[in-house]
Amino acid sequence: MLARRFPVLAHRDFRLLLADRLLAPGAFAFSMVGVSFAVLDATGSTADLSYVLAAQILPSLVFALAGGVFADRFAPQRVIVAANLMIAAGEGGFGLLVLTGQPRLWQMIGLETLTGAGMAVFYPASQALLPRLVPASLLQEASAVSRLAMNAAQMAGAGIAGVFVAATGPGWALASCGIGMLGTVPLLLAIRAPGAVRTQAHSLIRELRDGWSAFRARRWLWATTCQYSVVLAAWYGSFDVLGPVVARRDLGGPAAWGLITAANAVGLIVGGLVALRFTVRRPILFVVLIGGVCAISPLSLAALLPLPVICVTAAGLGITMEIMMVQWTVTMARKVPADLLARVSAYDVLGSVGAMPLGALAAGPIAAAAGVSATQYGAAVLIVVASALALVPREVRQLRADEPATGAEREPAGAVAAAPGAAAAPAGGVPAPAGAEAALARAQPPGPGAEAA
């Protein structure tokens, strides 16, 4: 019955990926709540929380590009296994430290750095995997369904995690995250999708240079990447770092933060249902405009709106963000050759999240000096200004979803061949869309490149 309604479910490897995208985000939701409150319980310092969360993002500056090369060389699901094992070690180890004693700041930073390395390697591999599992005609449905499962798991995990942390403390939540991430390994190893068939071997530097050339040639891509570099830095510092501070001080503590996160996940689920059939004619214009809407997150907290109102705004933002992420995923893969997609995605994540550690590091000290609300208002202004500037390039405003790839977007000479069993590319060298998500962010911030965070 379900396979008739959603033909993509007839594909075995996609069903395995779907199971992974139920388990991994649900497990990682425990980390979303657990890390912040573990640090606040241990040190009581917003500055220390900034340092720990920045450590989770900094590895993207080092490992994302290498992860892109590995995902183009090897079967992407094997790269994701390595990433998930690093996350399991980082979050599980953090949980054990909390349960067995008072964790020190340097230990928390070290373990979150390990988690961040796994997240950085995960994103480009995740982008490259989905087009190899399903036919091109089913890729939008596959992307929407996989993100729908991911967001449902995140919603359930976030709601349970808030209550779980309030009842048992953050240590058990972090340990549960580690166990859950280990559970994804057999699912991913059972996927049969091969890696790319390489016509000739190149050095790491050559492959990075090819990826950079493909990234630089697309003005719409680097313009939105620059926009989201500012948007994500401002959003991360004002919402992810200072949000738990507001929840603890004014909204009722971990349970309130879990409700806000769960409300956002409900919006993501509704958005995923809409995204199954919804398309826009100018997807990059849509992406940029929705980036500006992200300002609502820090604004709702800065104004100290009642908790139900904050939850409603989080749900509304989740709806628009999910529709945007599916459009971004499809556009990226249709405009970037399949054999370059992981490397181009790595530059996307490097640029998009590269400034997030600065946002995390700056949020605590600025809030201590100017106040939490003033910091969040300032972040909202940065988000709106960056989004307005991203509208300047003509390609951003005019790129259409149905227009064929340009010469710069066709596969370059000497590129590797598509993997056997990969989705066939339409004429013009346009590959099938990848599943961004995780965007699996597993617990992702909004926008392009977000899956790594």
C-alpha positions as CSV (number, residue, x, y, z in Angstrom):
1,M,0.0,0.0,0.0
2,L,2.7,2.5,1.0
3,A,4.9,1.5,-2.0
4,R,2.0,2.3,-4.3
5,R,1.5,5.7,-2.7
6,F,5.2,6.4,-2.5
7,P,7.0,4.4,-5.2
8,V,10.4,5.3,-3.8
9,L,9.7,2.9,-0.9
10,A,10.0,0.0,-3.4
11,H,13.8,0.5,-3.4
12,R,15.6,-1.6,-0.8
13,D,18.6,0.7,-0.3
14,F,16.3,3.7,0.1
15,R,14.4,1.8,2.9
16,L,17.7,1.2,4.7
17,L,18.6,4.8,4.4
18,L,15.2,5.8,5.7
19,A,15.7,3.6,8.7
20,D,19.0,5.4,9.4
21,R,17.3,8.7,9.0
22,L,14.8,7.8,11.7
23,L,17.4,6.5,14.2
24,A,20.2,9.0,13.8
25,P,18.2,12.3,14.2
26,G,16.2,10.8,17.0
27,A,19.4,9.9,18.8
28,F,21.2,13.1,18.1
29,A,18.2,15.1,19.5
30,F,19.3,13.9,22.9
31,S,22.7,15.6,22.3
32,M,21.0,18.9,21.2
33,V,19.4,19.2,24.7
34,G,22.0,17.3,26.7
35,V,25.2,19.2,25.6
36,S,23.9,22.7,26.5
37,F,22.6,21.7,29.9
38,A,25.6,19.5,30.7
39,V,27.9,22.5,30.2
40,L,25.6,24.9,32.1
41,D,25.3,22.5,35.0
42,A,29.1,22.0,35.1
43,T,30.2,25.6,34.8
44,G,27.2,27.9,34.8
45,S,29.0,30.0,32.2
46,T,27.5,31.1,28.9
47,A,31.1,31.8,27.7
48,D,32.0,28.2,28.4
49,L,28.9,27.0,26.5
50,S,30.1,29.2,23.6
51,Y,33.5,27.5,23.6
52,V,32.0,23.9,23.7
53,L,29.5,24.6,20.9
54,A,32.2,26.3,18.8
55,A,34.3,23.2,19.2
56,Q,31.5,21.2,17.6
57,I,31.6,23.4,14.5
58,L,35.3,24.2,14.1
59,P,36.3,20.8,12.7
60,S,34.2,21.6,9.6
61,L,37.0,24.0,8.6
62,V,39.4,21.0,8.5
63,F,37.5,17.9,7.7
64,A,34.6,18.9,5.3
65,L,36.9,19.2,2.3
66,A,38.6,15.9,2.9
67,G,35.2,14.3,3.5
68,G,34.1,15.6,0.1
69,V,37.0,14.0,-1.6
70,F,36.5,10.7,0.2
71,A,32.8,10.6,-0.6
72,D,33.6,11.1,-4.3
73,R,36.2,8.3,-4.1
74,F,34.5,5.7,-2.0
75,A,31.0,4.4,-1.3
76,P,29.4,7.3,0.6
77,Q,27.6,5.1,3.1
78,R,31.0,3.8,4.3
79,V,32.1,7.4,4.9
80,I,28.9,8.0,6.9
81,V,29.6,5.0,9.0
82,A,33.0,6.5,10.0
83,A,31.3,9.8,10.7
84,N,28.7,8.2,12.9
85,L,31.3,6.3,14.9
86,M,33.1,9.5,15.6
87,I,29.8,11.1,16.8
88,A,29.0,8.1,19.0
89,A,32.5,8.2,20.6
90,G,32.2,12.0,21.2
91,E,28.7,12.1,22.6
92,G,28.9,8.8,24.4
93,G,32.2,9.8,26.0
94,F,30.8,13.1,27.1
95,G,27.9,11.3,28.7
96,L,30.2,9.0,30.6
97,L,32.2,11.9,31.9
98,V,29.0,13.6,33.2
99,L,27.8,10.4,34.8
100,T,31.1,9.6,36.5
101,G,32.1,13.0,37.8
102,Q,32.4,16.7,37.1
103,P,33.7,17.1,33.5
104,R,36.3,19.7,32.9
105,L,36.0,22.3,30.2
106,W,39.0,21.0,28.1
107,Q,37.4,17.5,28.2
108,M,34.1,18.8,26.9
109,I,35.8,20.8,24.2
110,G,37.8,17.8,23.1
111,L,34.9,15.4,22.9
112,E,32.7,17.9,21.0
113,T,35.6,18.5,18.6
114,L,35.5,14.7,17.9
115,T,31.7,15.0,17.3
116,G,32.2,17.9,15.1
117,A,34.7,16.0,13.0
118,G,32.2,13.3,12.4
119,M,29.5,15.9,11.4
120,A,31.9,17.6,9.0
121,V,32.7,14.3,7.2
122,F,29.0,13.3,7.2
123,Y,27.6,16.2,5.2
124,P,29.3,15.8,1.8
125,A,28.9,12.0,1.9
126,S,25.2,12.4,2.7
127,Q,24.7,14.7,-0.3
128,A,26.4,12.2,-2.6
129,L,24.5,9.1,-1.4
130,L,20.8,9.6,-2.2
131,P,21.2,10.1,-6.0
132,R,22.9,6.6,-6.1
133,L,19.9,4.9,-4.5
134,V,16.8,5.9,-6.5
135,P,16.0,6.8,-10.2
136,A,16.1,10.4,-11.2
137,S,12.3,10.5,-11.6
138,L,11.9,9.7,-7.9
139,L,14.5,12.0,-6.4
140,Q,12.3,14.9,-5.2
141,E,10.0,12.4,-3.6
142,A,13.0,10.6,-2.1
143,S,14.4,13.8,-0.7
144,A,11.1,14.9,0.8
145,V,10.3,11.5,2.3
146,S,13.8,11.0,3.8
147,R,13.7,14.5,5.3
148,L,10.1,13.9,6.6
149,A,11.4,10.8,8.4
150,M,14.4,12.6,9.8
151,N,12.3,15.5,11.1
152,A,9.7,13.2,12.7
153,A,12.5,11.4,14.5
154,Q,14.0,14.8,15.6
155,M,10.6,16.0,16.9
156,A,10.0,12.8,18.9
157,G,13.6,12.8,20.1
158,A,13.6,16.5,21.1
159,G,10.4,16.2,23.1
160,I,11.5,13.1,24.9
161,A,15.0,14.5,25.4
162,G,13.7,17.6,27.2
163,V,11.8,15.5,29.7
164,F,14.6,13.0,29.9
165,V,17.2,15.6,30.8
166,A,14.8,17.2,33.3
167,A,14.2,13.8,35.0
168,T,17.6,12.1,34.8
169,G,20.1,14.8,33.9
170,P,22.1,15.4,30.7
171,G,24.6,12.5,31.2
172,W,22.1,9.8,30.4
173,A,20.8,11.8,27.4
174,L,24.3,12.0,25.9
175,A,25.0,8.3,26.6
176,S,21.7,7.5,24.8
177,C,22.8,9.5,21.8
178,G,26.1,7.5,21.6
179,I,24.2,4.2,21.7
180,G,21.7,5.3,19.1
181,M,24.4,6.4,16.7
182,L,26.1,3.0,17.0
183,G,22.8,1.5,16.0
184,T,22.9,3.1,12.6
185,V,26.1,1.3,11.6
186,P,24.6,-2.1,10.5
187,L,21.9,-0.2,8.5
188,L,24.4,1.7,6.5
189,L,26.7,-1.2,5.9
190,A,23.7,-3.1,4.4
191,I,23.3,-0.5,1.7
192,R,24.8,-1.8,-1.6
193,A,25.3,1.4,-3.5
194,P,28.9,1.5,-4.8
195,G,31.3,4.4,-5.0
196,A,32.2,6.2,-8.1
197,V,34.0,4.4,-10.9
198,R,37.1,6.4,-11.5
199,T,38.6,6.7,-14.9
200,Q,41.9,8.0,-13.6
201,A,43.4,8.7,-10.2
202,H,44.2,12.3,-9.1
203,S,45.9,13.7,-6.1
204,L,43.9,15.2,-3.2
205,I,45.0,18.7,-4.2
206,R,43.8,18.2,-7.8
207,E,40.5,16.9,-6.7
208,L,40.0,19.8,-4.3
209,R,40.9,22.2,-7.1
210,D,38.4,20.6,-9.4
211,G,35.7,21.0,-6.8
212,W,36.6,24.6,-6.2
213,S,36.4,25.4,-9.9
214,A,32.9,23.9,-10.0
215,F,31.9,25.8,-6.9
216,R,33.3,29.1,-8.1
217,A,31.7,28.9,-11.5
218,R,28.2,29.1,-10.1
219,R,27.5,32.6,-8.9
220,W,24.1,31.7,-7.4
221,L,25.9,29.1,-5.3
222,W,28.7,31.2,-3.8
223,A,26.3,34.2,-3.3
224,T,23.9,32.1,-1.2
225,T,26.9,30.4,0.6
226,C,28.1,33.9,1.6
227,Q,24.6,34.9,2.8
228,Y,24.2,31.8,4.9
229,S,27.7,32.2,6.4
230,V,26.3,35.3,8.1
231,V,22.8,33.9,8.7
232,L,24.1,30.7,10.3
233,A,26.7,32.5,12.5
234,A,24.1,35.0,13.8
235,W,21.4,32.3,14.2
236,Y,23.7,29.8,15.9
237,G,25.0,32.3,18.5
238,S,21.7,33.9,19.2
239,F,19.5,30.8,19.2
240,D,21.5,27.7,19.8
241,V,23.9,29.3,22.3
242,L,21.7,31.9,24.0
243,G,18.4,30.0,23.5
244,P,19.0,27.5,26.4
245,V,20.1,30.5,28.5
246,V,16.7,32.2,27.9
247,A,14.9,28.9,28.5
248,R,16.6,28.3,31.7
249,R,16.2,31.8,33.1
250,D,12.8,32.8,31.8
251,L,10.8,29.9,30.3
252,G,11.1,27.0,32.7
253,G,14.3,25.2,31.9
254,P,15.2,22.1,29.8
255,A,11.6,21.0,29.3
256,A,10.8,24.4,27.7
257,W,13.8,24.2,25.4
258,G,12.7,20.7,24.4
259,L,9.2,22.0,23.5
260,I,10.6,24.8,21.3
261,T,12.9,22.3,19.5
262,A,10.0,19.9,19.1
263,A,7.7,22.6,17.8
264,N,10.3,23.4,15.1
265,A,10.4,19.7,14.2
266,V,6.6,19.7,13.9
267,G,6.9,22.5,11.4
268,L,9.6,20.6,9.5
269,I,7.3,17.6,9.3
270,V,4.4,19.7,7.9
271,G,6.9,21.4,5.5
272,G,8.0,18.0,4.4
273,L,4.5,17.0,3.5
274,V,4.1,20.2,1.5
275,A,7.5,19.7,-0.2
276,L,6.4,16.3,-1.6
277,R,4.6,18.2,-4.4
278,F,5.5,21.8,-4.0
279,T,8.0,23.4,-6.4
280,V,9.0,27.0,-7.0
281,R,10.0,28.5,-10.4
282,R,13.0,30.5,-9.0
283,P,14.4,28.2,-6.2
284,I,17.5,30.3,-5.3
285,L,15.4,33.4,-4.9
286,F,13.2,31.4,-2.6
287,V,16.2,30.1,-0.6
288,V,17.5,33.7,-0.1
289,L,14.2,35.1,1.0
290,I,13.7,32.3,3.5
291,G,17.1,33.0,4.9
292,G,15.9,36.4,5.9
293,V,12.9,34.9,7.6
294,C,15.3,33.1,10.0
295,A,15.5,36.4,11.9
296,I,12.3,35.4,13.6
297,S,14.1,32.9,15.8
298,P,16.3,35.3,17.8
299,L,13.5,38.0,17.7
300,S,11.0,35.7,19.4
301,L,13.5,35.0,22.2
302,A,14.8,38.6,22.5
303,A,11.2,39.9,23.0
304,L,10.6,37.2,25.6
305,L,7.3,36.2,24.0
306,P,5.2,33.6,25.9
307,L,6.4,30.0,25.4
308,P,3.3,29.0,23.3
309,V,4.0,31.9,20.9
310,I,7.7,31.0,20.6
311,C,6.7,27.5,19.8
312,V,4.2,28.7,17.1
313,T,6.9,30.8,15.5
314,A,9.3,27.9,15.7
315,A,6.8,25.7,14.0
316,G,6.1,28.3,11.3
317,L,9.8,28.7,10.6
318,G,10.2,25.0,10.4
319,I,7.5,24.7,7.7
320,T,9.2,27.3,5.4
321,M,12.7,26.0,6.2
322,E,11.8,22.5,5.2
323,I,10.3,23.5,1.9
324,M,13.4,25.6,1.2
325,M,15.8,22.8,2.1
326,V,14.2,20.4,-0.4
327,Q,14.3,23.0,-3.1
328,W,18.0,23.7,-2.3
329,T,18.8,20.0,-2.4
330,V,17.1,19.5,-5.8
331,T,18.7,22.6,-7.3
332,M,22.2,21.7,-6.0
333,A,22.2,18.3,-7.5
334,R,20.5,19.3,-10.8
335,K,23.1,22.0,-11.4
336,V,26.3,20.1,-10.2
337,P,27.7,17.0,-11.9
338,A,27.2,13.9,-9.8
339,D,30.9,13.1,-9.6
340,L,31.6,16.6,-8.2
341,L,28.6,16.9,-5.9
342,A,30.3,15.8,-2.7
343,R,33.3,18.1,-3.2
344,V,31.1,21.1,-4.2
345,S,28.9,20.3,-1.2
346,A,32.0,20.4,1.0
347,Y,32.8,23.9,-0.2
348,D,29.2,24.8,0.5
349,V,29.4,23.6,4.0
350,L,32.8,25.1,4.6
351,G,31.6,28.5,3.5
352,S,28.1,28.3,5.1
353,V,29.2,27.1,8.6
354,G,32.7,28.5,8.6
355,A,31.7,31.5,10.6
356,M,29.4,29.6,13.0
357,P,32.2,29.1,15.5
358,L,32.7,32.9,15.5
359,G,29.0,33.3,16.2
360,A,29.2,30.8,19.0
361,L,32.4,32.3,20.5
362,A,31.0,35.8,20.3
363,A,27.5,35.2,21.6
364,G,28.5,34.5,25.2
365,P,30.9,37.4,25.8
366,I,28.6,39.9,23.9
367,A,25.6,38.8,25.9
368,A,27.6,39.2,29.1
369,A,28.5,42.7,28.2
370,A,25.4,44.0,26.4
371,G,22.7,41.6,27.6
372,V,21.1,38.5,26.0
373,S,18.2,40.3,24.4
374,A,20.3,43.0,22.8
375,T,22.6,40.4,21.4
376,Q,19.7,38.5,19.9
377,Y,18.2,41.7,18.4
378,G,21.6,42.5,16.8
379,A,21.7,39.0,15.3
380,A,18.3,39.5,13.7
381,V,19.6,42.7,12.0
382,L,22.6,40.9,10.6
383,I,20.4,38.1,9.2
384,V,18.2,40.6,7.4
385,V,21.0,42.7,6.0
386,A,23.0,39.6,4.7
387,S,19.8,38.3,3.0
388,A,19.1,41.6,1.3
389,L,22.7,41.8,-0.1
390,A,22.4,38.2,-1.4
391,L,19.7,39.4,-3.8
392,V,22.1,41.6,-5.7
393,P,23.4,39.0,-8.2
394,R,21.1,38.5,-11.1
395,E,21.5,34.8,-11.2
396,V,20.1,34.6,-7.6
397,R,16.9,36.4,-8.7
398,Q,16.5,34.7,-12.1
399,L,17.7,31.1,-12.0
400,R,14.8,28.9,-12.9
401,A,14.3,25.3,-11.7
402,D,13.5,24.1,-15.2
403,E,16.3,25.8,-17.2
404,P,19.0,23.5,-18.6
405,A,22.5,23.5,-17.2
406,T,24.9,26.1,-18.6
407,G,28.3,25.3,-20.0
408,A,29.8,26.0,-16.6
409,E,27.4,23.5,-15.0
410,R,28.2,20.6,-17.4
411,E,30.6,17.9,-16.4
412,P,34.2,18.9,-17.0
413,A,36.6,16.9,-19.1
414,G,38.4,14.2,-17.2
415,A,35.7,13.8,-14.6
416,V,35.1,10.4,-13.1
417,A,32.2,8.3,-14.4
418,A,29.0,7.9,-12.5
419,A,28.8,4.8,-10.3
420,P,27.1,1.8,-11.7
421,G,23.5,1.8,-10.3
422,A,23.6,5.5,-9.7
423,A,20.7,7.6,-10.9
424,A,21.0,8.4,-14.5
425,A,21.6,12.1,-15.3
426,P,19.3,13.9,-17.7
427,A,20.6,15.5,-20.9
428,G,23.1,18.2,-20.4
429,G,25.0,16.5,-17.6
430,V,22.5,17.3,-14.9
431,P,22.6,14.8,-12.2
432,A,19.8,13.7,-9.9
433,P,19.2,15.6,-6.7
434,A,20.8,14.6,-3.5
435,G,19.2,14.4,-0.1
436,A,20.5,17.4,1.9
437,E,19.2,17.2,4.8
438,A,20.5,16.0,7.1
439,A,20.3,18.7,5.7
440,L,20.6,15.4,8.3
441,A,21.5,17.9,10.2
442,R,20.6,15.6,12.2
443,A,19.9,18.6,14.3
444,Q,20.6,21.1,11.8
445,P,20.5,24.9,11.7
446,P,18.6,26.4,8.8
447,G,19.9,26.7,5.3
448,P,22.5,25.6,2.8
449,G,25.4,23.8,4.4
450,A,23.3,23.2,7.4
451,E,23.6,19.4,7.5
452,A,27.0,19.6,8.8
453,A,26.1,21.5,11.9
